[in-house]
Amino acid sequence: MGRIRKGLELTRVSWDVLRQDRSLLLLPLLSGLLALAVLALTFFGLFWDEAHALIDGSASIRDAMSPLDWVVFAIVSYVLSYLAIFFNVALMCAADERMQGGDPTVASALRAASVHARAIAPWAAVSVIVQSIIRAIEDRGGIVGQIIGTLIGVGWALATYLILPVLIFEGVSVREAFTRSKDLFIATWGEMVSGDIGMSLIAFLISLLAIPSGLIIAAGGEPAMVGLAVAVVIAWFVIVGAAFSAMNAIFRVALYRYATDGAAPDGFEAVAFDTMFPPRRKRRLF
């Protein structure tokens, strides 16, 4: 229950900040649309001749890929990673501008992210490489590999939790940003994951609200109503996902500012960071 209470508090405060600039919800939506466009162009560009077999399941993408296709796949993976990071950075820059007393817009957020376009390029490559290694361990190691891959993935996520704020606000290299993010987590924010888990749980529960509505709309069994129900559920998932993606970016910026400045930023004054995320005490063996 403690995690849920923390998540509710952080969700409420993050939403209060986001509500002042609701147009910023367009950023995760744009990111998702661009990613879908890249994936669609890649799929039909590489596998146009095999599209029917791939769709009906009689062939797999792995079987249809040539060595050149794997190179293209690697490039596309990097592009998708870069797009996700770029728009996340745009959200963080907008959140920081609002917390500093500014009035951000989608345009100003994108301009701010473009300033860091070169700095985030190597981090996008590192992210793709690490995720590829984790997936390879999970796919080829059986149950043991899945356990090891999951542990590595969780550890990586924790160590890099604040790496984007460090990269864009401190202007350091990826290696320095990784070390800094890891140190901030270990030294100060051992309990911050509780809040993040709470926010994720709330997002999941809110997403589920779309299912009863969809079932009610589709209850008549008419094809048009079933199609409308599917559209409503998908739209709800997209909106909730965009909102919580934006709120998570806001939360991470606020957390970074408090961890580095020692004071809650504008909009988060009511959050008792020092009690919500107390530093871990070192345990003695004897």
C-alpha positions as CSV (number, residue, x, y, z in Angstrom):
1,M,0.0,0.0,0.0
2,G,2.9,2.3,0.6
3,R,4.0,2.1,-3.0
4,I,0.5,2.9,-4.2
5,R,0.2,5.9,-1.9
6,K,3.6,7.2,-3.1
7,G,2.5,6.5,-6.7
8,L,-0.8,8.4,-6.2
9,E,1.0,11.4,-4.7
10,L,3.6,11.5,-7.4
11,T,1.0,11.0,-10.1
12,R,-1.1,13.8,-8.7
13,V,1.7,16.3,-8.5
14,S,3.2,15.3,-11.9
15,W,-0.3,15.7,-13.4
16,D,-0.6,19.1,-11.9
17,V,2.6,20.2,-13.6
18,L,1.6,18.6,-16.9
19,R,-1.9,20.1,-16.8
20,Q,-0.3,23.5,-17.2
21,D,1.1,22.4,-20.5
22,R,-1.3,19.8,-21.9
23,S,-0.1,20.3,-25.4
24,L,3.1,18.5,-24.4
25,L,1.1,15.3,-24.6
26,L,1.7,15.6,-28.3
27,L,5.3,14.7,-27.8
28,P,4.9,11.1,-26.8
29,L,2.1,10.8,-29.4
30,L,4.4,12.1,-32.1
31,S,7.1,9.8,-31.0
32,G,4.8,6.8,-31.2
33,L,3.5,7.8,-34.7
34,L,7.0,8.3,-36.1
35,A,8.1,4.9,-34.6
36,L,5.1,3.2,-36.2
37,A,5.9,4.9,-39.6
38,V,9.5,3.7,-39.4
39,L,8.4,0.2,-38.5
40,A,5.8,0.1,-41.3
41,L,8.2,1.4,-44.0
42,T,10.9,-1.1,-42.8
43,F,8.6,-4.1,-42.8
44,F,7.1,-3.5,-46.2
45,G,10.4,-2.2,-47.6
46,L,12.3,-5.3,-46.6
47,F,9.6,-8.0,-46.7
48,W,7.2,-6.8,-49.4
49,D,7.6,-10.1,-51.4
50,E,7.2,-12.2,-48.2
51,A,4.6,-10.0,-46.5
52,H,1.7,-12.4,-47.1
53,A,3.7,-15.4,-45.7
54,L,4.8,-13.4,-42.7
55,I,1.3,-12.2,-42.0
56,D,-0.3,-15.6,-42.2
57,G,2.5,-17.1,-40.1
58,S,3.9,-19.5,-42.7
59,A,7.3,-17.8,-42.6
60,S,9.2,-15.9,-39.9
61,I,11.1,-12.7,-40.2
62,R,14.3,-14.4,-39.2
63,D,14.0,-16.8,-42.1
64,A,13.3,-14.0,-44.6
65,M,16.2,-11.8,-43.6
66,S,19.4,-11.6,-45.6
67,P,22.8,-10.3,-44.2
68,L,22.0,-6.9,-45.7
69,D,18.6,-7.0,-44.1
70,W,20.2,-7.5,-40.7
71,V,22.3,-4.4,-41.3
72,V,19.2,-2.4,-42.2
73,F,17.5,-3.9,-39.1
74,A,20.3,-2.7,-36.9
75,I,20.1,0.8,-38.4
76,V,16.3,0.9,-37.9
77,S,16.7,-0.2,-34.3
78,Y,19.1,2.7,-33.7
79,V,16.7,5.1,-35.3
80,L,13.8,3.9,-33.2
81,S,16.0,4.2,-30.0
82,Y,17.1,7.7,-31.0
83,L,13.5,8.9,-31.7
84,A,12.3,7.6,-28.3
85,I,15.2,9.3,-26.5
86,F,14.9,12.5,-28.4
87,F,11.2,13.0,-27.6
88,N,11.8,12.0,-24.0
89,V,14.5,14.6,-23.8
90,A,12.1,17.1,-25.3
91,L,9.6,16.3,-22.5
92,M,12.3,16.6,-19.8
93,C,13.5,20.0,-21.2
94,A,9.9,21.2,-21.2
95,A,9.3,20.0,-17.6
96,D,12.5,21.6,-16.4
97,E,11.5,24.9,-18.1
98,R,8.1,24.8,-16.4
99,M,9.8,24.1,-13.0
100,Q,12.1,27.0,-13.6
101,G,9.1,29.3,-14.0
102,G,9.0,29.3,-17.8
103,D,6.1,28.6,-20.2
104,P,7.2,25.7,-22.5
105,T,5.5,24.7,-25.7
106,V,5.9,21.8,-28.1
107,A,8.0,23.9,-30.3
108,S,10.3,25.1,-27.5
109,A,10.6,21.6,-26.2
110,L,11.7,20.3,-29.6
111,R,14.1,23.2,-30.0
112,A,15.6,22.4,-26.6
113,A,15.9,18.7,-27.5
114,S,17.6,19.6,-30.8
115,V,20.4,21.3,-28.8
116,H,21.2,17.9,-27.3
117,A,20.7,16.0,-30.5
118,R,24.4,15.1,-30.8
119,A,24.9,14.4,-27.1
120,I,22.1,11.7,-27.0
121,A,23.3,10.0,-30.2
122,P,25.9,7.7,-28.5
123,W,23.5,6.9,-25.7
124,A,20.9,5.7,-28.3
125,A,23.6,3.3,-29.6
126,V,24.5,2.1,-26.2
127,S,20.9,1.4,-25.4
128,V,20.4,-0.6,-28.5
129,I,23.5,-2.7,-27.9
130,V,22.7,-3.4,-24.3
131,Q,19.0,-4.3,-25.0
132,S,20.2,-6.6,-27.9
133,I,22.6,-8.4,-25.5
134,I,19.8,-8.8,-22.9
135,R,17.4,-10.2,-25.5
136,A,20.1,-12.6,-26.9
137,I,20.7,-13.9,-23.3
138,E,17.0,-14.4,-22.8
139,D,16.4,-16.1,-26.2
140,R,19.3,-18.5,-26.1
141,G,19.7,-19.3,-22.4
142,G,16.3,-21.0,-21.8
143,I,14.8,-20.4,-18.4
144,V,18.1,-19.6,-16.8
145,G,18.8,-17.1,-19.6
146,Q,15.5,-15.4,-19.0
147,I,16.2,-15.1,-15.3
148,I,19.7,-13.7,-15.9
149,G,18.4,-11.4,-18.7
150,T,15.7,-10.1,-16.5
151,L,18.1,-9.4,-13.6
152,I,20.5,-7.6,-15.9
153,G,17.7,-5.6,-17.4
154,V,16.4,-4.5,-14.0
155,G,19.9,-3.6,-12.9
156,W,20.5,-1.6,-16.1
157,A,17.2,0.2,-15.7
158,L,18.0,1.3,-12.1
159,A,21.6,2.3,-12.9
160,T,20.4,4.5,-15.9
161,Y,17.2,5.8,-14.2
162,L,18.5,9.4,-14.2
163,I,21.0,9.2,-17.1
164,L,19.0,11.4,-19.4
165,P,18.7,14.4,-17.0
166,V,22.4,14.0,-16.3
167,L,23.3,14.0,-20.0
168,I,21.2,17.0,-20.9
169,F,21.6,19.2,-17.8
170,E,25.3,18.5,-17.0
171,G,26.6,18.1,-20.5
172,V,28.9,15.1,-19.7
173,S,29.8,12.1,-21.8
174,V,27.7,8.9,-21.8
175,R,30.3,7.2,-19.6
176,E,30.3,10.0,-17.1
177,A,26.5,10.2,-17.2
178,F,26.2,6.5,-16.5
179,T,28.5,6.7,-13.5
180,R,26.8,9.8,-12.2
181,S,23.3,8.3,-12.6
182,K,24.4,5.1,-10.9
183,D,26.0,7.1,-8.0
184,L,22.8,9.2,-7.6
185,F,20.7,6.1,-7.4
186,I,23.0,4.2,-4.9
187,A,23.8,7.2,-2.7
188,T,20.5,8.9,-2.5
189,W,17.5,7.3,-4.2
190,G,17.4,3.7,-3.2
191,E,13.7,4.0,-2.5
192,M,12.7,6.0,-5.5
193,V,11.7,2.9,-7.4
194,S,8.7,2.5,-5.1
195,G,7.3,5.7,-6.5
196,D,8.0,4.7,-10.1
197,I,6.4,1.3,-9.5
198,G,3.4,3.0,-8.0
199,M,2.9,5.3,-11.0
200,S,3.2,2.3,-13.4
201,L,0.6,0.4,-11.4
202,I,-1.8,3.3,-11.5
203,A,-1.3,3.7,-15.2
204,F,-2.1,0.0,-15.6
205,L,-5.2,0.2,-13.6
206,I,-6.5,3.3,-15.4
207,S,-5.8,1.6,-18.7
208,L,-8.0,-1.3,-17.7
209,L,-11.0,1.1,-17.4
210,A,-11.2,1.0,-21.2
211,I,-12.1,-2.7,-21.3
212,P,-15.6,-2.5,-19.7
213,S,-16.4,0.4,-22.0
214,G,-15.3,-1.5,-25.0
215,L,-17.3,-4.6,-24.0
216,I,-20.4,-2.4,-23.5
217,I,-20.0,-0.8,-26.9
218,A,-19.5,-4.2,-28.6
219,A,-22.3,-5.9,-26.7
220,G,-24.6,-5.7,-29.7
221,G,-22.3,-7.8,-31.9
222,E,-22.6,-5.5,-34.9
223,P,-19.3,-5.3,-36.9
224,A,-19.4,-1.5,-36.8
225,M,-19.9,-1.5,-33.1
226,V,-17.1,-4.0,-32.5
227,G,-14.8,-1.9,-34.6
228,L,-15.8,1.2,-32.6
229,A,-15.1,-0.7,-29.4
230,V,-11.6,-1.7,-30.6
231,A,-10.9,1.9,-31.6
232,V,-12.1,3.3,-28.2
233,V,-9.9,0.8,-26.3
234,I,-6.8,1.5,-28.4
235,A,-7.3,5.3,-28.2
236,W,-7.7,5.1,-24.4
237,F,-4.5,3.0,-24.1
238,V,-2.6,5.5,-26.3
239,I,-3.9,8.5,-24.3
240,V,-3.1,6.9,-21.0
241,G,0.3,5.8,-22.2
242,A,1.1,9.3,-23.5
243,A,0.0,11.0,-20.3
244,F,2.0,8.7,-18.0
245,S,5.0,8.9,-20.2
246,A,5.0,12.6,-19.9
247,M,4.4,12.4,-16.1
248,N,7.2,10.0,-15.7
249,A,9.6,12.4,-17.5
250,I,8.4,15.2,-15.2
251,F,8.9,13.0,-12.2
252,R,12.5,12.1,-13.2
253,V,13.4,15.7,-13.8
254,A,12.0,16.7,-10.4
255,L,13.8,13.8,-8.8
256,Y,17.1,14.8,-10.4
257,R,16.7,18.5,-9.4
258,Y,16.0,17.5,-5.8
259,A,18.9,15.0,-5.8
260,T,21.4,17.6,-7.1
261,D,20.0,20.9,-5.6
262,G,18.6,19.5,-2.4
263,A,15.4,21.4,-2.8
264,A,12.1,20.4,-4.4
265,P,11.5,22.2,-7.8
266,D,8.5,24.4,-8.5
267,G,5.3,22.4,-8.5
268,F,6.7,19.7,-6.2
269,E,7.0,21.7,-3.0
270,A,4.2,19.7,-1.4
271,V,6.1,16.4,-2.0
272,A,8.1,15.4,1.1
273,F,11.0,14.0,-0.9
274,D,13.1,13.5,2.2
275,T,10.6,11.2,3.8
276,M,9.2,9.7,0.7
277,F,12.6,8.6,-0.6
278,P,14.8,8.4,2.5
279,P,18.5,7.6,1.9
280,R,19.3,3.9,2.6
281,R,21.1,3.3,5.8
282,K,24.2,1.2,5.6
283,R,23.8,-2.1,7.4
284,R,26.4,-3.4,9.7
285,L,27.3,-7.1,9.6
286,F,27.9,-7.1,13.4
